[in-house]
Structures are given as structure tokens and as C-alpha cells.
Amino acid sequence: MSTPVPAVQVRKEGIAVRAPWRRWSARRWRRAVNMGCVPLTLLCSAGVSAAISLAAFNRPPGWVLNTREWMIAGRLGVSAAVLIGVQAMLAWGIGLAAARGGALAARGYGGNLHHRLRIARRRLVVPTIALVMVRVGVLGVIGLAAIFAYLPWGGMSIATGLPALLRPASGYGLFVLAAVVLAIPHWLIGPFLRLRYSVGLGALAGTWAKHEADRVALAFSALLGAGLAGVLALLWGWSSGLLVLLTLVNPSSYRSAMTLPNPYGALPPFQAALPFAVGIFTLVYAAGQLVLAETCFLMARRRLARRRIGQTPPPPGGGERGGDPTAPARPSASG
Amino acid sequence: MAISQNVLRRLRIHVPPWASLAHPIYRLEVQRRLQNRSLLALRLGCVPSVFAATSLGLIAVGVTVFMSQFTWAVTWQDYATSIPLMLGWAGGTMLLIQVGAGAIANILTIAQAAPLISGEVELQSWGLLRTTTLTLREIFFAKYAAALSQLRAPLFGLMVLRLASTVTGLLLFAYVILRDTFYYMYPEDWRLFWQQARWFPPLIAIAAALVFYLSQPVVQWLLSGAIGLLASAYAPTRGQAIAAGLVGRLALWVATILVNVGCIYLLSYAYSQWVGGYYLISSGLQAGPSPGPLEINWVTSLTIAGYMVAVLASQIGITLLVLGLAQRRTRLLGGAAR
């Protein structure tokens, strides 16, 4: 913990006076964030959900026939949206912080990289627990929606949107059950897997640079680039898959050489396969997180160990600037 | 810095001596820029910002289209219309991010290149630099390379975005061409399409368009650097050089748009006249036979390809011209000519 600089010393030695919050050390900041993040996250999520729910779904408009249904369904929807948004932001922030931690840990010759990465992960455990709690909240809201939809509370059930979502999958209970069994544990354990993967990826990216700032930038680029690659893979995979499917099963009826089905015909129950797809996706995603984390760690350690060959040992600080030919020299004349 | 040098060495790409850290001017300029914290933050933050903005934009597009289109899809036709919609929105989002990031990268490039020579003149060190054994050409291009090398990260981000939007655009094109053109072809047309190689001319046009589209970040990067250097050679102070460079870039941008619009209008007019069977000859407008579909195919495709190549060549030519002018001007700034 940093000690405050006495005012007399400041005057005598000309030490720059800094704002109290800037005087805090990194450890103090970390402790403050760890202490405050769980209550702050929960309070913010609950507060924002409650405020929007009460403001937007308080007085029903004239066209609403069932006031109770309108209010409950609306409030549940708003709560779910807010909680999903909060958990997405938290997951993003924790991922970036973990990548930064991994990049900063990737120094020296990689002998103690395992311990450094474990420390980097441990520093983010509390925010990750907060994220898991928010995700539990999302499950709670979905559970409430199911209870309101399927259990006749107060005389009649409420259309919360869940039955409409699940209707196409009716008759495929096994798929739904398998998807739920796979998706819910991953939904809750996923943040820890993501933390592990982000730290590993950050460490691997950090081995390509020596300066701290460069390492962190590379780690951010790697993590966000991997995210972008995932989004693009989904977009392109979905589009090209559907293009192939449509070409195979639904060529246009205008092509005169073939007898073809009606393009306006009803779809086969593909939505029933959605739970199956969700289950497979969850499995692949979880396996990817586990395997990639370990692969990144091994690659980072190997790359760091390679630095030892033909090089002088790094200075005690970790060698961030040791022997770099592009180290800053003299003040700028042109920019 | 070291990463790119290693990559170039491994790929066995020849790096000119003035663009390596062994060159004193290049090294000096690179070291000067490493001290600039704001530039460092911009340089390091550019790629993550571009990736983050693109990911968020694409997620927003995907969720919106999925919720509004796919959830309610009940017929094949619903799917058939939803996919191009999603691809179009995704491509548009990437294009918008490219425009914003590209504008920032252009401004940064000019801000980096503009003080290169004017700063030396302002600090009265240009004459001193010219008394060294280094040739003017080496000094000039070492400074140019050093300024551009600092902006490789934004260029990388823009190139990734270009590639992503290109693949998205090609998917959209495949979708449209398959479902809106090929499906409407009669069997006879389909046979001729392959037998007479009617697919070949559009392929040339698409290849030219792709080369043009993918090369734009690099071409604009070099052009902006050259404009900044020209402004630097003519302006007496760094501030004036940056202002002149930015104004010059803006003027060139507006002029390019106007010239392109004019050329496209004229070409379209001439094309429609030709397709309609009218030929503009010395004695006036004269009606003639209309061209056949094969001729139209070839002429349309080659016109598009030729236009793309011509614009690209003119951009490269302008860059070389501007660099030549700037180098010529620096000869007059003092010191012995070498």
C-alpha cells in the first residue's frame, strides 16, 4: 500500500502533488475493485432493471386488454435484457483485463509463467464471481417467465413469450433437455473458462513484444481479433450454410428445367433442431475454451524459453526495455 | 517494430537500406516518435478499437436481424430474403467503420508526415543534415518510411476490415447472382453461359474491382504520406505544414469525387447510347445496329475493369508525382545538391 507524501516533503523536494485517487497504488485499486464489484454489479443491475421496468411498464396504454400480463411480461423482458447486457459488458471487461494480466505476465524466460498466469487469474476471480451471479439472475428471470407461463398463478397463466419460443421444439423434448443440461452448466462455468482462455491468449500475444505497452496492445488485439473472427465465422457460416441449404432444397420454381417445391411452402421444423444446435455449439465452445487456453499457455512458454538462446539474462524488472534498438532517444523535433 | 522487420526478413522481401533501423535518419525519426505518448496510444489502440467496434456492430446487426427476421420465418422465402438483408447490413456496418477509421488514419498520416522537413527547417537543422554524407534521396525517403512505419497498426486494422467486408460482399454477391440471375435463366441461356464463356468477362471485372478495393488502404496511406511530405517541403513551419497537408488532402478528396462522378456519368451516357444503337460520330448522332448480348457483356465488363485499373493507376501516379515534387522542392531548401 502506498504511503501519502507529507506536505512538507512536497514543498522541499518539489514532488508533484497528485490527486488522492491517483496516489493509490495498483494493489489498492485492485482491492477496492474486488471489494466493491459484487455489490456494485448486483445493485446496478437490480436498480437499472427496476427503474426501467417501473418507468416503462407502469401505466398500460389503452389498447392493452390484460394489464397484469402486459406489466409482468414487459418487466420480465426488461429485466432479462438489462441483465444480459450487464453480463455481456462484464464478460468483455473481464476478458480484456485477463488478457492484459496475461500479457504482463509473459516476461522473462517463461520458467514461472504458470504461476504468473495463476496469479493473473486469481486477481480477477471476484469480478468473475460477480459475473456468474448476474448470469444466475438471468436464469432466475427465465425461470420466473416459465413459472408465470406454465403455472396458473392468480387464476390464469401469462404469455411471457417463452411458450411461443419453445413451441416449434415441442415433440423434441430430448433435444431440449440435452441442450438445457449442456447449456446451463456452461452458462455458469463459462466465465471461468473464458478467464483462463483470455489470460492464456494474452500471454501468448505478449510474447511478440518487449515493451509493456506493446504487450498489452497485442493482447487486446488478439482477444478482440479472436472475438471478431468468431463473429465473422458465425455470420459467414450461417449465411453460406443457409445458401447451400436453400440451393439444395429450394431452387426457384422459375427454373423451367426442373419440377420444384413451392418457395412459399412451409418450412420443415428446423427450429426444432435449434436446441440440438445449441447443445453442440456449447460443447464445441467449451472444448475450444479449454484446449485453446492450454495451447496458448504452452506456446507462450515455448516462445519465452526460446529467448534464452543467445541472449543475455533480462534485468530484474523483467527486461521490458533491455536491448531494444527502438528505445526512445532524444526529444522530438518534428513530432 | 522488431516483429515486422523479422516478418519481412522471413518472407525475404527486400527492404531498402533507408527503410531499416540501420539507417541513421530512419532510426532517428522512429525514436523521436516513440516518445510521443499520444501517438503511442493512438498507434497501439487503433487495432483493438477497430476490432471492438466491428465486433459490436456485427453483433448488433446479427441480433437485430435474427430477432426481426429469422425468428418469424415460416416459409423458404422468408429465409431467402433474410440472409441478403443480414449480409447487406453487416457489410454496410463494416463499410461505415472503415470510412471513420480511414479518415482518422489519413489525418494521422498527414500529421506524421507534415512536420518531417518543415520541422528541420524551422529548427534550422536542415542545412546541417545536408552537410552529412547522406544523399538527399536517402534523407527524404528515410523520413517518409519512418513516418509511415508508425502507422502500420492502423493500416493492419483497416486491411483486416477490408478483407472481412470483401468476403461478406462476395457472399452477398453469390446470393444475389444465384437466386436473382441464375435461377431466372432458361436452359438455353444456361448452356450458352458456359459454352461461350460468358462468365469470363464479369470475372475480369470482379477481379479488377477486388484488386482496387483491397489496395485502397495501402494506396491511400502512401498518398496521404506523400501529400504531408509535399506540404512539409513547401511550408516554413510545422503548424503551417500540417494545416496545408490537411487542406491539400481535403481538396484532393473533393476533386477526386467530382472527377469520378463526372467520368462515371459520361461513361454511363456513352454506354447507354451505344446499347441503344446510337453512335456519336463527327457529323452528329447516328442510329446504327444495337450490339448483341455477348458484345454488351464484354464491353461492360472491360469498361468496369478498365475504369478500376485506370483509377488505381492514377492514384499511384499522383503519389509518385507528389513525391517527386516534394523531393524537387527539398533540393532548393539549402545545402549542396547530391
Interface residues (C-beta under 8 A of the other chain):
Chain A: W208 A209 K210 A213 D214 V216 A217 F220 S221 L224 G225 G227 L228 V231 L232 L234 L235 W236 S239 S240 L242 L243 L246 T247 V249 N250 P251 S252 Y254 R255 S256 A257 P261 P263 Y264 G265 A266 L267 D324 P325 T326 A327 P328 A329 R330 P331 S332 A333 S334 G335
Chain B: M1 A2 I3 L21 R27 L28 E29 V30 Q31 R32 R33 L34 Q35 N36 L39 L40 L44 G45 V47 P48 F51 A52 T54 S55 L58 I59 G62 A73 V74 T75 W76 Q77 D78 Y79 A80 I83 M86 L87 A90 A111 Q112 P115 L116 S118 G119 E120 L123 S125 A153 V160 A164 V167 T168 L171 A174 Y175 L178 R179 Y183 Y184 M185 Y186 P187 R238
